[in-house]
Amino acid sequence: MAEALETVRVLDSTQVSSGPFCTLQLADLGAQVIEVQIAAEGDPTRHDQPRTDGGESGIGIDLNRRSERR
């Protein structure tokens, strides 16, 4: 089944929660999201609490799961 936004490409330069959440929704609808972040730092939410045993931010994992899907 075709996804609603499969022909759409989005350049995401957003940070913190609301922008990445919006592009996550677009990715869930089939858009190709190209994420641009600050080199060596990434989105500031990657450093938030709570952290996993591996030192990753829970919110950072949730908002950036789209990179694992595509």
C-alpha positions, -999 to +999 in steps of 0.1 A: +000+000+000+013+034-009+021+059+019+004+093+017+037+113+015+060+089-002+069+114-029+077+142-005+113+150+007+117+172+038+149+190+049+147+191+087+169+217+105+147+219+136+158+213+171+144+205+205+110+188+207+083+204+185+102+205+152+116+170+153+082+157+164+066+173+134+091+158+110+087+124+128+050+126+119+058+134+083+082+104+082+055+081+096+033+092+067+060+082+042+080+114+036+118+111+032+132+132+060+168+145+057+180+156+091+206+183+095+222+188+129+251+205+145+282+184+138+295+164+168+266+176+190+233+168+174+199+179+187+201+193+223+174+167+234+200+140+229+216+152+261+183+153+282+173+131+311+163+103+316+191+084+300+194+047+290+222+025+303+240+033+271+239+070+279+213+080+253+184+103+260+150+087+260+133+117+243+162+118+218+157+081+209+119+087+205+122+117+183+149+104+161+136+069+155+128+078+119+164+074+109+162+037+119+131+032+097+145+043+064 
